[in-house]
Amino acid sequence: MACLSSVQVRGGNSSQFEFPKLRGSNCGRSINRVGFKVFASESKQEPDLSVTVNGLHMPNPFVIGSGPPGTNYTVMKRAFDEGWGAVIAKTVSLDASKVVNVTPRYARLRVGGVNGSVKGQIIGWENIELISDRPLETMLKEFKQLKREYPDRILIASIMEEYDRGAWEELIDRVEESGVDAIEINFSCPHGMPERKMGAAVGQDCALLEEVCGWINAKATIPVWAKMTPNITDITQPAKVALSTGCEGIAAINTIMSVMGINLTTLRPEPCVEGYSTPGGYSCKAVHPIALGKVMRIAQMMKSEFGDKDYSLSGIGGVETGGDAAEFILLGANTVQVCTGVMMHGYGLVTKLCDELKDFMRKHNFTSIEDFRGVSLPYFTTHTDLVKRQQEAIRQRKAIKQGLQSDKDWTGDGFVKETESMVSNN
């Protein structure tokens, strides 16, 4: 496991908000990152999207999320050629023969329709897909080939195993020998093989997670990210356990357990396989607000529990625009992963993401990702505090509060307008 070391926070030249920058280091090689301070730069230089995370340098913060977009050499090569900052391969395990996928395995939700029946914008995507069904040796050979051809690009292996220390150790050894730059641990797949204590079955059990993370981090010599499940009451608890037991970073969120819907003609669930289905993982635009909420909670926990220790955070969930990515970064994410977005829009999506993120940065005069990472995090508080802040603002302004004063002021005739008067993002 990488040894943690401290680094000095980088300076800047305008409005300061301190937040602990996330750092990891690798035993045997120095991979330090700068500390986490946010500054709105005054210069007008062209925005720089490059990031250094746990010592790994990426040309931009956009990372192919583990899944079909990273399932073999051909598609991962395409991702690098298109300009993605890093690629996380589809999750592998020691014995791929146990992995048997079905088809169809996806279902979509569209605006204005029922279970994808109307050709509106796709906002929801469910999958019942398992981890890689390709032999581990084949995947490892392709990892080696990619690292030979793209030695300066970041390739991350996603791994998952049964509740067996020996199996985890063997898998880590073999994956590291392939030359990958880091490992993401899949503690979060919501469907598949929970009876074998794999995926979310570990991520939802903090005691089990602590034990397995201990095995992993005692063995690994490259940075380790723990990928969190949202299918849990308090996502900060497993995230805290993962960091406390040696992981250098957290990735969140994986997909949300769901049933896409019932076909009202056939009365069968979707996605339908021989007339039957099983709950699966929900992703795409509709999960973005949920993902932001989870990432915000994790970022707050990392600040309060670990202070200036240099851990990393990778935001995942419904990213299709540069603005979507900016929101994750504003909450403290170092990188932003995209999986379903690539399945819908192709690998060329990264050009759009980079252009739109640069436009956002120009608008606010930011010249680097560090200029605005975590800037929005201090503006989250409790409802009690919101009430106190508004009461104080009213006293100071000696003005009438926006909207209605209390529930007694609602009227039947003006209900819609009264509702609109209390919406902040018209």
N, C-alpha and C positions, 0 to 999 in steps of 0.2 A: 504494500500500500504506500501511496505517496506520503512523504513526511511533510507536515505543515510548517511553514516558516512565515515570519512576518515581513511585510513590505511597507514602504513609506507611501503615504497618500500623495497623489499628484496635485499640484497647485492649479489655480485658474484665476480668472480676473473679473468675476462679477458675482451676482447674488448666490450666496453659499447655502447649501443644505448638506449636512454631513449624513452619510449613510454608510454602513460598513460594506466596503467593496469585497467581493467574494474571490478567494484565492485558493488554489490548490498547488501542490508541488509534487514532483515525481522523484522517487528515490533513484539516485544514479544520474540524474540530470536536473539541472536547474530550470524550473518553469514558473517563475514568479510573475504575478500580474500587479499592476498599479493598484493603489488603494482607491476606495470608493468615495469620491466627492463629486458633487454635481455643480457645474458652473454654466451660466449662460454666457457664452463667449462674446466678446465685443468685436472681434475681427470679422471680416467679410470673406474669409477664405472658403473655398469649395468644401462642402461637407465630406468628411471621411467616415466611411461606414465600417472600417476595419475594427476588429475587436481581438483582444487576447484574453482567453478564458482558461483558467487553470494551466497557464503557460502555453496554451495552444493558440496559435495565431490564425485568424480567419479573415478573408477579405471583406466579409460582411457578416451580420449576425443571423442570417437566414440559413437554417439547418433542415435538411430533409429528415422528417420524422420517421421512426421505425415503422415499417409496413411495406405494402406493395411497391412504393417508389424506390425502395432499396433492396429489392428481392434478388438481384443477380448482377453480374459484372456489367452487362450491357446497359442496364438502366442507371446504375451508379456512375458509370463512365459518362453517360449523358448528363447526369446532374452536375458533375464536375465541369464538363464542357460548357454547360449553360451558365455556370458561374455561381453555383450555390456555395455558401460559406463553409459548409461541412455536410457530411452524409452519415446518417445513422442507419446501418443495415437492418434488414428485417431480423427479428429475434431468432437466435439459433439455440439449439440444445444438443446434447451428446447423441441422442438417438432419434433421428428424424423419422424413422419407420413408424413411430408411435403417432405421428402427426398425419391425420387424414382429413383433408378439406372437402367441402361439398360445394355444389353449384346449383342454383344461384346462391350467393352468400352476401349480397348487398340489397338494401332497400332505401329509397329516397323519400324525403318529404319536401313538397313544393308549396310555395305561397299560393293560397287560394284553393287548394285542392285537398282531396282525401287520399292519403297513401300514395301520392305521386300520380294520381289520375289526371290532374290538370297540368299542362305544360307551363307552369309558372317558374319563378326562380327557385332553385334548389337551396333550401336552408337547413335541411337535416339529412343525415346519412347514417344508416345503421349497417354494421358488418357483423357477421358471425364467423369471420375468418380466424384461423389459428396461426401459430407461429410458423416459421419456415418449414416446409416439407422436403427441402433439398438436403442431401447428405452433408453433414458438417464438414467433411474433408473437401467437398466441392466448394462450399462457401469460403473455407480458409484459403484454398488455392486462389480464389478470385480476389480475396482481400490482399494477398501477396502481390498479385498482378496489378491491382489498382495502386498499391503503394509504390511499386516499381515505376509505373507510368506517371503517377502524380505524387512524387515524394514530398512536396510542400503543401499538399492539401490534407485536410483533416478527415480521417475515416474512423468512425466510432462503431464498435461492435455492440449490439444489443444481445444480452444473454438471459436465459431462464433455465432453471433446473428443478428437479425434484428435491425433497427434503433429505439431502444426502451430502454430507460434507465432502466426501471423496469425489463425488460427481462434480460439485461446484469447483473444487480445486483443479480437477483435470480439465474442465472446460476453460477455466481462466488461463491455465498454462498453455493450452492449445491455441486459444484466441490471441494471447499476447505474442506467441511465437510467429503469428502471421504478420505482425508489424503494425497492427492498428494503433491509433494514437490514444484512445481512451475506451472505457467500457461503460455502457448504460445497462443497469440491471432492471429487468422488467418485473417489478413487484406489483403490477397493476392491470394486466390483461383481465377484463371482467368476465370472460367466458372461456370455455375450453376444458381445462383439467384441474379443477380445484380439489378433487379427491386425491390428487397426487401432491398437494401443497405447492402448487405452482401459481405464479402470477399474483392476482389480487388476493388469493388465499393467504399469501405471506404479508402483503402490504396492509391488510386489514387486521392483522394480529401483531401488535407491537412487541410482544414477548418473542414470538417466532421471528419477526423481522430483526430484532436485536441479535438473536443467535446467528441467523444466516448472514447478516451484515458483518458480524464478527469473523465468520469463516472467510468471507469474500475479501475483506480488507486486510486480513492477516496474510493473504496470498498475493493479492494484486500489487503490481509495481508501477502501474500507470493510473491516471485519474479515473475515479469511479463516480458515476452519477446514478442516483436512485430515482427511478420513475414512479411517481405516486399515483394511486388510484383516487378518483373523486368519490367513489362509492363507499364513503365512510363519514361518520358524523363530524369529526374534527381532523382535517388533513394535516394540521400542524404537528400532531402527535407522532405519526410515523416519520414525518420529515425530520423532526427533532431527533428521533432515534437513529435514523440513517446518518445524520451528520455527527452525532455523538459517538457513533461506532466507527467513524473513519472515512465515510464517503466525502468526496470533495464537492459534490454538487447535487442539486435536486432538479428534477424535470417534472413539470406538472402542467396540464393534467392528461392522463390517459382518457379513454372514452368512458361515457356514462352508461351504466346498465339500462337497457331500454327494450321495449317492444314497439316496433315502428307503427304497427296498426293492424287492423283486420280488413281484409278485402270484403266489401259489403255485397259483392256479387257471389263470390264463392264461399264466403264466411270462414275463410282460412287465414291464418296469420301470415305476415310478411317479415322477412323474405321467405318464400314458400318452397320447401324442398320435399317433393313427393307428397304434398298435401300437409306437411308439418313444418314447424319452425322451432326455434329456441331463442331465448333472450340474447341480445347482443350488445355491442358497443356503439354508442351514439356520438356523432361528431358533426362537424361543419358549422356554419354560421350561427345556428341556434344555440350552440353550447358556449359561444364566446363570452357572454356576460358571466356565466357560471365559472368559466376558467379564470377570468379576471379576478373574480372574488376569491377563488382558491389561491391564486398566485399572490394576491394582496395579503392574505392571511399568512402565507408562508414567509413572505418578505418581512412582515412585521415580526414574526417569530424569530427569524434569523437575526434581525437587528437587536431585539430585546434579549435573546438567549445567548447569542454568540458574539455580540459587539463587533469589534473590528477584525474578527477572524475572516479570512479571505475565502469564503465558500461561494459557489456559483449557483445561479438559478436560470433555468431554461423554461420559457413560457410556451405553452401548447394549447391550442383550442380555437378553431374557427378563423384562422388567419387567411385572408384572401386579398388584403390591401396593405399598403404601407402604413396606413392609419391604424389598422388592427394591430400591427406589430409595434407601432409607437406606443400604444396603450400598455402593452406588456412591459416595454422598456421603462416607461414612466413609473411603473409600479416596482421596478427594481430588477427586471430580468436582464441577464447578460446576452442571451441569445433567444431566438424565437424559432420554434419548429413548425414545419408545415408537412402534412401528409395528405389528408383528404383534399386540400386545395390543389395539390399536384395531380391527384387522380381526376379532378374535375377540369383543370385548366392547362395541364401539361407542365413540363419542366421549364418552359420559357417564362413561367409566372415570376421567376426570380428577378427578371429585368424590370417588370412592373413594380414589384415590391421595393426594389432598390431605388427606382426613380421616384416613387411616391414618398418613401421615407426621406429621401434627400429634399424633396419639396417641403415636407414638414419641417425639416431642420433649417432650411433657408428662411422659412416664414418666421421662425423664432430665433434666428441667428445662432443656431447651434452648429458647431463645426465637428463634433465627435459624438459618438454614442454616450461617452461618459459625461458629456455636458448636460444630458437630461435624464440619465438613468436614475430612477427613484425620486424624481422631482415631485410627483403627485402623491407619493405615499404619506407624507405628513398631514395631508388634508382629509384623512379618514379618522373619524372619531366615533363616539357613542351618540345615541339619540338624545340622551340626557344632556350631553354637552352641546348638541345642536340647539336645544331649547334655550339653554343658558346664553349661548352666543347670540341667538336671535333676539332674546329679551334685552341683552345689553346693547345690541345694535339699534333696537327701537328706542331705547332710552337715549342713546347718543345722537341719533338722527332726529329724534322727536318727530318721527314720521309714522305713518300707518303701515303695518306689516302687509307685505304682498299677500293677496288672496284673502281667505276667510280667517276671522279671528278664532272661531271655535265651531264645533259641530252644530250649534243652534242656528248658525247663520246660513246653512244650506237652504235653498229654495227649489221647488219642483220645476218652475218655469226656466230658471237660469242655471240648471244643474250642469250642463255641458260647459258653458262659459265660465262658471265658477271652478269647475275642474281644471280647465285650461289656464286659469289665472294662477294656478299653483304648480304648473309644469315648468321646469327650469331650462329644458333644452329644446325650445321651440325651433 
